[in-house]
Amino acid sequence: MENTTNICRLCGRALGDRSEAHHVVPKSKGGRQTVLLHPICHRKIHRVFTNKQLADFAGDLDALKTHPEIAAFIKWLQRKPPDFHAPTR
């Protein structure tokens, strides 16, 4: 089994010195499971989706990745270093 503890579950890049726990189903919607993400990836998810929308995805991060804005973000981010940070829009 592949060790994914040092990999961002959104973009698939290695995690750097900083990571954040993301509730795959928002806590406000009863979620408990978390995954590690880069801070920039975590912020992007919450800028694109509401908690209701995230709950509708039922924790399916692969489905989030197919959203055009997230897919473009991941493509743009692929060649950046693990601790890269920039404002998300």
N, CA, C and O of each residue as an XYZ file, in Angstrom:
356
protein
N       0.845     -1.182      0.000
C       0.000      0.000      0.000
C       0.891      1.246      0.000
O       1.883      1.306      0.726
N       0.534      2.223     -0.808
C       1.319      3.443     -0.946
C       1.158      4.327      0.288
O       0.050      4.489      0.799
N       2.268      4.901      0.766
C       2.242      5.813      1.898
C       1.876      7.207      1.398
O       2.642      7.827      0.661
N       0.718      7.691      1.795
C       0.255      9.001      1.327
C       0.292     10.035      2.436
O      -0.286     11.110      2.281
N       0.954      9.746      3.558
C       0.960     10.692      4.667
C       1.778     11.934      4.365
O       1.575     12.960      5.013
N       2.688     11.884      3.416
C       3.492     13.063      3.089
C       3.132     13.635      1.722
O       3.928     14.353      1.117
N       1.938     13.319      1.239
C       1.454     13.782     -0.061
C       0.174     14.588      0.141
O      -0.714     14.170      0.884
N       0.081     15.727     -0.508
C      -1.147     16.520     -0.472
C      -2.241     15.749     -1.198
O      -2.045     15.310     -2.332
N      -3.375     15.586     -0.561
C      -4.458     14.796     -1.136
C      -5.199     15.540     -2.243
O      -6.013     14.934     -2.940
N      -4.942     16.833     -2.424
C      -5.576     17.533     -3.540
C      -4.660     17.546     -4.762
O      -5.043     17.070     -5.830
N      -3.459     18.086     -4.609
C      -2.598     18.272     -5.785
C      -1.642     17.110     -6.040
O      -1.096     16.992     -7.137
N      -1.433     16.252     -5.041
C      -0.561     15.103     -5.224
C       0.925     15.386     -5.071
O       1.743     14.479     -5.225
N       1.292     16.636     -4.769
C       2.699     16.973     -4.552
C       3.107     16.620     -3.131
O       2.255     16.489     -2.251
N       4.400     16.466     -2.905
C       4.908     16.213     -1.557
C       4.563     17.397     -0.660
O       4.611     18.550     -1.089
N       4.215     17.098      0.582
C       3.962     18.157      1.553
C       5.289     18.753      1.992
O       6.297     18.050      2.058
N       5.294     20.040      2.291
C       6.498     20.718      2.767
C       6.492     20.802      4.277
O       5.990     19.910      4.961
N       7.050     21.878      4.789
C       7.129     22.071      6.233
C       5.770     22.369      6.851
O       5.566     22.127      8.041
N       4.854     22.882      6.070
C       3.529     23.230      6.589
C       2.460     22.440      5.859
O       2.487     22.297      4.637
N       1.524     21.936      6.637
C       0.349     21.280      6.059
C      -0.831     21.588      6.958
O      -0.659     21.981      8.111
N      -2.018     21.409      6.429
C      -3.243     21.672      7.183
C      -4.182     20.489      7.040
O      -4.242     19.842      5.995
N      -4.913     20.220      8.112
C      -5.915     19.155      8.094
C      -7.209     19.711      7.506
O      -7.712     20.744      7.949
N      -7.728     19.030      6.528
C      -8.980     19.424      5.874
C     -10.029     18.361      6.169
O      -9.800     17.175      5.932
N     -11.175     18.781      6.686
C     -12.289     17.854      6.884
C     -12.923     17.585      5.518
O     -13.440     18.505      4.885
N     -12.888     16.346      5.066
C     -13.413     16.037      3.733
C     -14.918     16.266      3.670
O     -15.438     16.628      2.615
N     -15.618     16.067      4.762
C     -16.996     16.528      4.937
C     -16.895     17.556      6.054
O     -16.381     17.235      7.125
N     -17.366     18.776      5.843
C     -17.209     19.816      6.860
C     -17.730     19.395      8.235
O     -18.726     18.680      8.354
N     -17.025     19.861      9.271
C     -17.450     19.559     10.640
C     -18.885     20.009     10.869
O     -19.645     19.340     11.570
N     -19.257     21.140     10.281
C     -20.616     21.655     10.458
C     -21.670     20.731      9.854
O     -22.856     20.846     10.163
N     -21.233     19.818      8.994
C     -22.140     18.853      8.359
C     -21.911     17.443      8.909
O     -22.348     16.458      8.315
N     -21.214     17.357     10.063
C     -21.025     16.068     10.718
C     -19.745     15.338     10.367
O     -19.553     14.202     10.800
N     -18.871     15.948      9.600
C     -17.642     15.282      9.187
C     -16.618     15.159     10.292
O     -16.504     16.033     11.152
N     -15.875     14.070     10.264
C     -14.805     13.830     11.244
C     -13.478     13.515     10.571
O     -12.422     13.857     11.103
N     -13.512     12.873      9.419
C     -12.287     12.453      8.730
C     -11.551     13.663      8.166
O     -12.156     14.558      7.576
N     -10.228     13.673      8.360
C      -9.411     14.746      7.800
C      -8.324     14.159      6.910
O      -7.935     12.999      7.052
N      -7.850     14.983      5.999
C      -6.708     14.655      5.147
C      -5.765     15.846      5.184
O      -6.181     16.969      5.469
N      -4.492     15.597      4.895
C      -3.507     16.675      4.890
C      -3.413     17.312      3.509
O      -3.391     16.637      2.480
N      -3.358     18.635      3.533
C      -3.244     19.427      2.307
C      -2.200     20.521      2.506
O      -1.892     20.900      3.636
N      -1.664     21.018      1.409
C      -0.868     22.245      1.467
C      -1.814     23.369      1.896
O      -3.000     23.321      1.571
N      -1.324     24.368      2.610
C      -2.195     25.499      2.960
C      -2.839     26.151      1.736
O      -4.014     26.518      1.781
N      -2.087     26.299      0.645
C      -2.639     26.933     -0.554
C      -3.772     26.087     -1.152
O      -4.755     26.632     -1.656
N      -3.634     24.770     -1.097
C      -4.671     23.883     -1.621
C      -5.920     23.942     -0.736
O      -7.046     23.950     -1.234
N      -5.707     23.981      0.563
C      -6.826     24.065      1.508
C      -7.621     25.347      1.283
O      -8.852     25.326      1.251
N      -6.917     26.447      1.130
C      -7.598     27.728      0.912
C      -8.364     27.742     -0.415
O      -9.463     28.289     -0.503
N      -7.776     27.142     -1.430
C      -8.445     27.110     -2.739
C      -9.760     26.345     -2.656
O     -10.769     26.790     -3.202
N      -9.758     25.209     -1.985
C     -10.993     24.427     -1.839
C     -12.087     25.284     -1.212
O     -13.224     25.296     -1.684
N     -11.736     26.001     -0.145
C     -12.755     26.779      0.564
C     -13.128     28.075     -0.143
O     -14.135     28.693      0.200
N     -12.341     28.493     -1.113
C     -12.724     29.653     -1.915
C     -13.652     29.259     -3.066
O     -14.441     30.071     -3.549
N     -13.545     28.020     -3.490
C     -14.353     27.558     -4.621
C     -15.685     26.957     -4.166
O     -16.709     27.147     -4.822
N     -15.673     26.236     -3.051
C     -16.858     25.492     -2.620
C     -17.393     25.973     -1.276
O     -16.628     26.355     -0.390
N     -18.703     25.949     -1.140
C     -19.337     26.196      0.149
C     -19.291     24.900      0.963
O     -19.008     23.830      0.424
N     -19.571     25.006      2.254
C     -19.626     23.796      3.076
C     -20.718     22.850      2.592
O     -20.544     21.632      2.636
N     -21.826     23.388      2.137
C     -22.913     22.542      1.609
C     -22.426     21.776      0.388
O     -22.671     20.575      0.269
N     -21.736     22.462     -0.520
C     -21.213     21.796     -1.708
C     -20.198     20.721     -1.340
O     -20.205     19.635     -1.919
N     -19.325     21.018     -0.379
C     -18.348     20.021      0.057
C     -19.038     18.812      0.658
O     -18.611     17.680      0.431
N     -20.098     19.032      1.420
C     -20.853     17.911      1.997
C     -21.496     17.086      0.884
O     -21.573     15.861      0.985
N     -21.957     17.749     -0.177
C     -22.574     17.037     -1.300
C     -21.565     16.122     -2.009
O     -21.945     15.091     -2.564
N     -20.290     16.497     -1.989
C     -19.255     15.644     -2.576
C     -18.973     14.430     -1.699
O     -18.316     13.487     -2.140
N     -19.462     14.442     -0.470
C     -19.348     13.316      0.479
C     -17.910     12.831      0.640
O     -17.663     11.630      0.755
N     -16.968     13.764      0.647
C     -15.578     13.386      0.876
C     -14.838     12.868     -0.338
O     -13.708     12.399     -0.207
N     -15.435     12.937     -1.513
C     -14.798     12.426     -2.737
C     -13.867     13.494     -3.315
O     -14.285     14.326     -4.121
N     -12.595     13.459     -2.891
C     -11.633     14.445     -3.371
C     -11.379     14.317     -4.861
O     -11.080     15.312     -5.523
N     -11.490     13.116     -5.400
C     -11.306     12.946     -6.847
C     -12.370     13.715     -7.620
O     -12.092     14.252     -8.692
N     -13.583     13.772     -7.085
C     -14.644     14.543     -7.737
C     -14.337     16.039     -7.674
O     -14.603     16.766     -8.630
N     -13.782     16.497     -6.561
C     -13.403     17.920     -6.454
C     -12.391     18.278     -7.539
O     -12.451     19.361     -8.121
N     -11.473     17.372     -7.802
C     -10.399     17.627     -8.763
C     -10.913     17.799    -10.189
O     -10.211     18.359    -11.031
N     -12.114     17.332    -10.471
C     -12.650     17.454    -11.831
C     -13.312     18.810    -12.067
O     -13.605     19.159    -13.211
N     -13.551     19.573    -11.013
C     -14.128     20.908    -11.181
C     -13.136     21.744    -11.998
O     -11.945     21.739    -11.687
N     -13.587     22.458    -13.027
C     -12.659     23.177    -13.910
C     -11.707     24.126    -13.182
O     -10.530     24.193    -13.537
N     -12.175     24.847    -12.192
C     -11.308     25.791    -11.484
C     -10.249     25.064    -10.653
O      -9.102     25.505    -10.587
N     -10.628     23.960    -10.026
C      -9.675     23.182     -9.237
C      -8.686     22.474    -10.160
O      -7.491     22.428     -9.867
N      -9.170     21.925    -11.267
C      -8.285     21.243    -12.216
C      -7.228     22.209    -12.768
O      -6.056     21.849    -12.877
N      -7.638     23.416    -13.109
C      -6.693     24.417    -13.611
C      -5.701     24.818    -12.521
O      -4.517     25.010    -12.798
N      -6.171     24.941    -11.305
C      -5.308     25.282    -10.170
C      -4.247     24.195     -9.963
O      -3.067     24.504     -9.793
N      -4.657     22.948     -9.976
C      -3.718     21.833     -9.782
C      -2.683     21.814    -10.903
O      -1.498     21.604    -10.644
N      -3.110     22.027    -12.131
C      -2.174     22.052    -13.264
C      -1.158     23.173    -13.090
O       0.034     22.969    -13.322
N      -1.617     24.358    -12.683
C      -0.737     25.503    -12.469
C       0.258     25.225    -11.335
O       1.407     25.664    -11.395
N      -0.174     24.514    -10.326
C       0.619     24.285     -9.123
C       1.660     23.183     -9.273
O       2.596     23.128     -8.476
N       1.535     22.312    -10.255
C       2.355     21.097    -10.357
C       3.862     21.323    -10.310
O       4.576     20.497     -9.743
N       4.357     22.381    -10.868
C       5.812     22.598    -10.911
C       6.309     23.495     -9.774
O       7.478     23.879     -9.751
N       5.441     23.819     -8.852
C       5.827     24.673     -7.721
C       6.436     23.810     -6.611
O       6.085     22.637     -6.475
N       7.353     24.391     -5.813
C       7.935     23.636     -4.696
C       6.897     23.366     -3.604
O       5.877     24.052     -3.546
N       7.139     22.386     -2.745
C       6.161     22.005     -1.726
C       5.710     23.137     -0.818
O       4.544     23.168     -0.422
N       6.598     24.076     -0.472
C       6.204     25.156      0.439
C       5.801     26.425     -0.300
O       5.750     27.496      0.305
N       5.515     26.328     -1.599
C       5.074     27.491     -2.366
C       3.788     28.051     -1.789
O       2.877     27.306     -1.426
N       3.726     29.364     -1.708
C       2.501     30.018     -1.241
C       2.269     31.275     -2.061
O       3.201     32.014     -2.376
N       1.018     31.500     -2.396
C       0.595     32.706     -3.095
C      -0.852     32.938     -2.707
O      -1.544     31.993     -2.328
N      -1.324     34.167     -2.791
C      -2.753     34.400     -2.506
C      -3.624     33.602     -3.470
O      -3.319     33.512     -4.659
N      -4.695     33.033     -2.964
C      -5.634     32.302     -3.835
C      -6.811     33.203     -4.118
O      -7.249     33.974     -3.264
N      -7.317     33.092     -5.338
C      -8.461     33.927     -5.739
C      -9.666     33.060     -5.979
O     -10.733     33.568     -6.324
